[in-house]
């Protein structure tokens, strides 16, 4: 891929696809990690005298303008972190966007409103998507994709615009690809993967792809209960995918899957619910597992000890609630203490690292795109990467 550093950008209008899809509560950003990750490219382009036009999405507004998903809070935070003005256009390709781009001076930055306010952005119809991409492309001389978290989507701002402009990969995309290729091509061993999250069905394809390549696959989070049920354990009212039991039994035959030996079982999915640590063989019928237990943390840490390559995707429990965060914290600390390639696979895992106050620099790489990382490891062609080649 051509890289952003290879472009001559002074005086040019550069359309940057960034990943600014941050979590919001009551209009306030609760984790600005993706904004911070996007800063180096935007700052570099501005300092080189480019006229920077940033496009990004936030949430799923379903193709219509919805103030709940406005990028206004993002523009404010981006301006604070960047240390220079960031103008927010009130639309995506409408009159305010056009005038904002026309008034750009060298070194200036404009952020277009949420690109998913336009239904054509995510349309399955190539012509509809293309017509919208024409309007975006008209704003720029060059295109740089730095939104790894969106490269698995065949969306107008990710795929179609790159067909219409001279293009390059931003530093985030380049770094993600480099790390994922290290995982895929002869990784240093032992190679251990830790998977969490809620559903086996969400990750069955990546498990199938990874299992022949890894030395151990540690499973926590809500998805572990379907595996435990497949082993013959009762799981109470825990999350369970009955239709995945046969698949789990097949995966367990590999001998590489490591499951929790104890869990934190609660009376309800609530921060103040009564809860106890119980062995997986004795989960009460009226309780649900919301975290892995301390013995499971020890077991997982022992499997991670000495690993030279680790990929971790998905929390071990409901880390947003203090009572059910220790499993995730324990595994995160075990991964962070290793000397080797340690990759946090984006999404909730990355959010957990920041929420639990663990120093991000202790990991080799923290991905900004969980879904894209998983699909890359599955061996899928990602449209946003393919178009940059």
C-alpha positions as CSV (number, residue, x, y, z in Angstrom):
1,X,0.0,0.0,0.0
2,X,1.1,3.6,-0.7
3,X,1.5,5.4,2.6
4,X,0.4,8.9,3.7
5,X,4.1,9.8,4.2
6,X,4.6,9.3,0.5
7,X,2.1,12.0,-0.5
8,X,3.0,15.6,-1.4
9,X,0.2,17.4,0.5
10,X,1.1,21.1,0.8
11,X,-1.7,23.2,-0.4
12,X,-3.7,20.1,-1.4
13,X,-7.2,19.2,-0.1
14,X,-6.8,15.9,1.7
15,X,-9.9,13.8,2.6
16,X,-9.1,11.7,5.6
17,X,-11.4,8.9,6.7
18,X,-10.8,8.6,10.4
19,X,-12.3,6.3,13.0
20,X,-13.9,8.7,15.6
21,X,-16.7,6.3,16.7
22,X,-16.3,7.0,20.4
23,X,-18.8,6.0,23.2
24,X,-21.0,8.7,24.5
25,X,-23.2,9.1,27.6
26,X,-25.5,12.0,27.8
27,X,-23.6,13.7,25.0
28,X,-20.2,13.3,26.8
29,X,-17.3,11.2,25.5
30,X,-16.5,8.4,27.9
31,X,-13.4,7.1,26.1
32,X,-11.5,9.3,23.7
33,X,-9.0,6.6,22.7
34,X,-10.0,6.6,19.0
35,X,-9.7,10.3,18.8
36,X,-6.2,10.2,20.3
37,X,-5.2,7.5,17.9
38,X,-6.4,9.6,14.9
39,X,-4.4,12.7,15.9
40,X,-0.9,11.9,14.5
41,X,-2.1,11.8,10.8
42,X,-4.4,14.8,11.1
43,X,-1.7,16.8,12.9
44,X,1.0,15.8,10.4
45,X,-1.1,16.8,7.4
46,X,-2.0,20.1,8.9
47,X,1.6,20.9,9.8
48,X,2.6,20.1,6.2
49,X,0.2,22.7,5.0
50,X,-2.6,20.4,3.7
51,X,-6.2,21.5,3.8
52,X,-7.6,18.7,5.9
53,X,-11.2,17.4,5.4
54,X,-12.0,14.7,8.0
55,X,-15.0,12.3,7.5
56,X,-16.1,9.8,10.1
57,X,-19.1,8.0,11.6
58,X,-20.6,7.8,15.0
59,X,-23.0,5.0,16.0
60,X,-25.8,3.8,13.8
61,X,-28.1,6.7,12.9
62,X,-29.7,4.7,10.1
63,X,-29.1,7.1,7.2
64,X,-30.8,10.1,8.6
65,X,-29.6,13.2,10.6
66,X,-30.0,12.4,14.3
67,X,-28.7,14.9,16.9
68,X,-27.9,12.0,19.3
69,X,-25.2,10.9,16.9
70,X,-23.8,14.3,16.0
71,X,-20.0,14.6,15.8
72,X,-20.2,17.9,17.7
73,X,-18.6,16.5,20.9
74,X,-16.0,14.8,18.8
75,X,-15.1,18.0,17.0
76,X,-14.7,19.8,20.4
77,X,-12.4,17.1,21.8
78,X,-10.4,16.8,18.6
79,X,-9.9,20.6,18.7
80,X,-8.7,20.4,22.3
81,X,-6.2,17.6,21.6
82,X,-5.0,18.9,18.2
83,X,-4.4,22.4,19.6
84,X,-5.8,24.1,16.5
85,X,-9.4,25.0,15.4
86,X,-11.6,22.3,14.0
87,X,-14.7,23.5,12.2
88,X,-17.6,21.1,12.2
89,X,-19.7,21.2,9.1
90,X,-23.4,21.0,9.8
91,X,-24.0,18.4,7.1
92,X,-22.0,15.8,5.1
93,X,-22.0,17.0,1.5
94,X,-24.6,19.8,1.7
95,X,-24.2,23.6,1.6
96,X,-22.4,23.9,4.9
97,X,-19.9,21.2,4.1
98,X,-19.2,22.8,0.7
99,X,-18.7,26.3,2.1
100,X,-16.5,24.8,4.9
101,X,-14.3,23.1,2.5
102,X,-14.1,26.1,0.1
103,X,-13.0,28.3,3.0
104,X,-10.2,26.0,4.1
105,X,-6.7,27.5,4.3
106,X,-3.4,25.6,4.4
107,X,-3.1,23.9,7.8
108,X,-6.8,24.2,8.5
109,X,-9.1,21.3,9.5
110,X,-12.8,20.7,8.9
111,X,-14.8,17.8,10.2
112,X,-17.8,16.8,8.2
113,X,-20.9,15.8,10.1
114,X,-21.5,12.1,10.7
115,X,-21.1,10.4,7.3
116,X,-23.8,7.8,8.3
117,X,-26.4,10.6,8.3
118,X,-26.4,9.8,4.5
119,X,-28.1,6.6,3.7
120,X,-26.0,6.1,0.6
121,X,-22.9,5.7,2.8
122,X,-23.9,2.2,3.7
123,X,-26.0,1.3,0.7
124,X,-25.7,-2.1,-0.9
125,X,-26.4,-0.5,-4.3
126,X,-23.0,0.3,-6.0
127,X,-24.5,3.1,-8.1
128,X,-26.1,4.8,-5.0
129,X,-22.9,4.5,-3.0
130,X,-20.9,5.7,-6.0
131,X,-23.0,8.9,-6.5
132,X,-22.4,9.8,-2.9
133,X,-18.7,9.0,-3.2
134,X,-18.6,11.4,-6.1
135,X,-19.7,14.2,-3.8
136,X,-17.2,13.4,-1.1
137,X,-14.4,13.0,-3.7
138,X,-15.2,16.5,-5.1
139,X,-14.0,17.9,-1.8
140,X,-10.5,16.7,-2.2
141,X,-7.4,16.2,-4.3
142,X,-6.1,13.2,-2.3
143,X,-7.6,10.5,0.0
144,X,-6.1,8.9,3.1
145,X,-7.8,6.1,5.0
146,X,-6.8,5.9,8.6
147,X,-9.9,4.2,9.9
148,X,-8.9,0.6,10.4
149,X,-12.1,0.0,12.4
150,X,-14.1,0.5,9.2
151,X,-12.0,-1.2,6.6
152,X,-14.1,-4.4,6.7
153,X,-17.1,-2.4,5.4
154,X,-17.8,-1.7,1.8
155,X,-19.0,1.8,2.5
156,X,-18.7,4.9,0.3
157,X,-16.2,6.8,2.5
158,X,-14.1,3.6,2.9
159,X,-14.2,1.9,-0.4
160,X,-15.7,4.0,-3.2
161,X,-13.9,7.3,-2.6
162,X,-10.6,5.5,-2.9
163,X,-11.6,4.5,-6.4
164,X,-12.0,8.1,-7.3
165,X,-8.9,9.8,-5.8
166,X,-5.2,9.2,-5.5
167,X,-5.1,7.4,-2.2
168,X,-2.9,6.1,0.6
169,X,-3.1,4.3,3.9
170,X,-2.7,6.3,7.1
171,X,-0.3,5.3,9.9
172,X,-3.0,3.6,11.9
173,X,-4.1,1.3,9.0
174,X,-0.4,0.6,8.1
175,X,0.4,-0.3,11.7
176,X,-2.6,-2.6,12.1
177,X,-1.8,-4.5,8.9
178,X,1.8,-4.9,10.0
179,X,0.8,-6.4,13.4
180,X,-1.8,-8.7,12.0
181,X,0.6,-10.0,9.4
182,X,3.0,-10.8,12.2
183,X,0.3,-12.8,13.9
184,X,-0.5,-14.7,10.7
185,X,2.9,-15.4,9.2
186,X,5.0,-17.6,11.4
187,X,4.4,-16.0,14.8
188,X,7.0,-16.6,17.6
189,X,5.9,-19.4,19.9
190,X,4.2,-20.2,22.2
191,X,1.3,-18.4,20.5
192,X,-1.7,-17.9,22.8
193,X,-5.0,-16.4,21.9
194,X,-7.5,-15.1,24.6
195,X,-11.1,-14.7,23.5
196,X,-14.0,-13.2,25.4
197,X,-17.2,-11.4,24.7
198,X,-20.7,-12.6,24.7
199,X,-21.4,-15.0,21.9
200,X,-19.6,-18.0,20.4
201,X,-21.5,-17.4,17.1
202,X,-19.8,-14.0,16.8
203,X,-16.4,-15.6,16.9
204,X,-16.8,-19.1,15.6
205,X,-15.2,-18.3,12.2
206,X,-12.1,-16.7,13.8
207,X,-11.8,-19.6,16.2
208,X,-11.9,-22.1,13.3
209,X,-9.2,-20.1,11.6
210,X,-7.0,-19.6,14.6
211,X,-7.2,-23.0,16.3
212,X,-4.8,-24.8,14.0
213,X,-2.3,-22.0,14.3
214,X,-2.2,-21.5,18.1
215,X,-0.7,-23.4,21.0
216,X,-3.6,-22.5,23.3
217,X,-6.9,-20.7,23.1
218,X,-8.3,-19.3,26.3
219,X,-12.0,-18.7,26.4
220,X,-13.8,-16.4,28.9
221,X,-16.7,-13.9,28.8
222,X,-20.3,-14.8,28.2
223,X,-19.2,-17.2,25.4
224,X,-17.5,-19.6,27.8
225,X,-20.8,-20.8,29.1
226,X,-21.8,-22.4,25.8
227,X,-18.5,-24.3,25.9
228,X,-19.0,-25.2,29.6
229,X,-22.5,-26.5,28.7
230,X,-20.9,-28.5,25.9
231,X,-18.7,-30.1,28.5
232,X,-21.7,-31.2,30.5
233,X,-21.8,-28.4,33.1
234,X,-25.0,-26.7,34.2
235,X,-24.7,-22.9,33.6
236,X,-27.8,-21.6,35.5
237,X,-29.2,-18.5,33.8
238,X,-25.9,-17.6,32.1
239,X,-25.8,-16.6,28.5
240,X,-26.2,-19.7,26.4
241,X,-26.4,-20.5,22.6
242,X,-27.9,-23.9,22.4
243,X,-27.5,-24.0,18.6
244,X,-23.7,-23.7,19.1
245,X,-23.2,-26.7,21.4
246,X,-22.2,-29.2,18.7
247,X,-19.7,-26.7,17.3
248,X,-18.2,-26.2,20.8
249,X,-17.9,-29.9,21.3
250,X,-16.0,-30.2,18.0
251,X,-13.7,-27.3,19.0
252,X,-13.0,-28.9,22.4
253,X,-11.7,-32.0,20.7
254,X,-8.6,-30.1,19.6
255,X,-7.3,-30.2,23.2
256,X,-6.2,-26.5,22.8
257,X,-9.3,-24.8,24.3
258,X,-8.8,-23.7,27.9
259,X,-12.0,-22.9,29.9
260,X,-12.6,-21.2,33.3
261,X,-12.6,-23.4,36.3
262,X,-14.6,-21.0,38.5
263,X,-16.9,-18.0,37.8
264,X,-18.5,-15.1,39.6
265,X,-22.2,-16.1,39.7
266,X,-24.8,-13.3,40.3
267,X,-28.5,-13.2,41.1
268,X,-29.1,-10.7,38.3
269,X,-27.4,-8.6,35.6
270,X,-26.9,-5.7,37.9
271,X,-23.9,-3.9,39.5
272,X,-25.4,-4.4,43.0
273,X,-26.6,-8.0,42.5
274,X,-25.6,-10.6,45.1
275,X,-22.8,-12.7,43.8
276,X,-20.4,-15.5,44.8
277,X,-17.4,-17.2,43.3
278,X,-18.3,-20.8,42.5
279,X,-16.6,-23.7,40.6
280,X,-18.0,-24.3,37.1
281,X,-19.3,-27.6,38.3
282,X,-21.6,-25.9,40.8
283,X,-23.2,-22.9,39.1
284,X,-26.6,-22.5,40.8
285,X,-29.6,-22.9,38.6
286,X,-30.9,-19.4,39.5
287,X,-27.6,-17.5,39.0
288,X,-25.7,-16.2,36.0
289,X,-22.0,-16.1,35.4
290,X,-20.8,-12.5,34.9
291,X,-17.0,-12.9,35.2
292,X,-14.4,-15.6,35.4
293,X,-13.2,-16.3,39.0
294,X,-9.8,-15.9,40.7
295,X,-8.7,-19.6,40.0
296,X,-9.5,-19.1,36.4
297,X,-7.3,-16.0,36.3
298,X,-4.5,-18.0,37.8
299,X,-5.1,-20.8,35.2
300,X,-5.1,-18.3,32.3
301,X,-2.0,-16.5,33.6
302,X,-0.2,-19.9,33.8
303,X,-1.1,-20.6,30.2
304,X,0.1,-17.1,29.2
305,X,3.4,-17.3,31.1
306,X,6.2,-17.5,28.7
307,X,4.1,-16.8,25.6
308,X,6.0,-15.0,22.8
309,X,2.9,-14.0,20.9
310,X,-0.6,-13.1,22.3
311,X,-3.7,-11.9,20.7
312,X,-6.5,-10.9,23.1
313,X,-10.0,-9.9,22.0
314,X,-13.0,-9.6,24.3
315,X,-13.4,-9.0,28.1
316,X,-13.6,-11.9,30.6
317,X,-16.7,-10.5,32.2
318,X,-18.9,-7.4,32.6
319,X,-16.0,-5.2,33.4
320,X,-18.1,-2.0,33.3
321,X,-19.5,-3.2,36.7
322,X,-16.8,-3.2,39.5
323,X,-18.0,-6.5,41.0
324,X,-17.4,-8.3,37.7
325,X,-14.2,-6.6,36.4
326,X,-11.5,-8.5,38.2
327,X,-11.3,-11.3,35.7
328,X,-10.6,-8.9,32.8
329,X,-8.2,-7.0,35.0
330,X,-6.3,-10.2,35.9
331,X,-6.0,-11.3,32.3
332,X,-5.0,-7.9,31.1
333,X,-2.2,-7.7,33.7
334,X,-1.0,-11.2,32.7
335,X,-0.8,-10.2,29.1
336,X,0.8,-6.8,29.9
337,X,3.5,-8.4,31.9
338,X,4.8,-10.5,29.0
339,X,7.9,-9.9,26.9
340,X,6.9,-10.5,23.3
341,X,4.2,-9.5,20.8
342,X,1.1,-8.6,22.8
343,X,-1.9,-7.4,20.7
344,X,-5.2,-6.2,22.2
345,X,-7.8,-6.7,19.5
346,X,-9.7,-3.5,19.8
347,X,-13.4,-3.0,20.7
348,X,-14.3,-3.8,24.3
349,X,-10.9,-5.1,25.1
350,X,-9.2,-1.8,24.3
351,X,-12.0,0.0,26.3
352,X,-11.4,-2.3,29.2
353,X,-7.6,-1.5,29.3
354,X,-8.4,2.2,29.5
355,X,-11.3,1.9,31.9
356,X,-9.3,-0.3,34.3
357,X,-6.4,2.2,34.3
358,X,-3.8,-0.2,32.8
359,X,-0.9,1.6,31.0
360,X,-1.5,1.1,27.3
361,X,2.3,1.3,26.7
362,X,2.6,-2.1,28.4
363,X,1.1,-3.7,25.3
364,X,2.9,-4.0,21.9
365,X,-0.3,-2.8,20.0
366,X,-3.8,-1.9,20.9
367,X,-6.1,-2.2,17.8
368,X,-8.7,0.4,17.0
369,X,-10.8,-2.1,15.1
370,X,-12.0,-5.2,16.8
371,X,-14.3,-6.4,14.0
372,X,-11.8,-5.7,11.3
373,X,-9.0,-7.4,13.2
374,X,-11.1,-10.6,13.6
375,X,-12.1,-10.7,10.0
376,X,-8.5,-10.2,8.9
377,X,-7.5,-13.1,11.1
378,X,-10.3,-15.2,9.6
379,X,-8.6,-14.7,6.2
380,X,-11.3,-12.5,4.7
381,X,-10.5,-9.8,2.1
382,X,-11.3,-6.5,3.7
383,X,-12.7,-4.1,1.1
384,X,-11.1,-1.0,2.6
385,X,-7.7,-2.6,2.5
386,X,-8.1,-4.2,-0.9
387,X,-8.9,-0.9,-2.6
388,X,-5.8,0.7,-1.1
389,X,-3.5,-1.9,-2.6
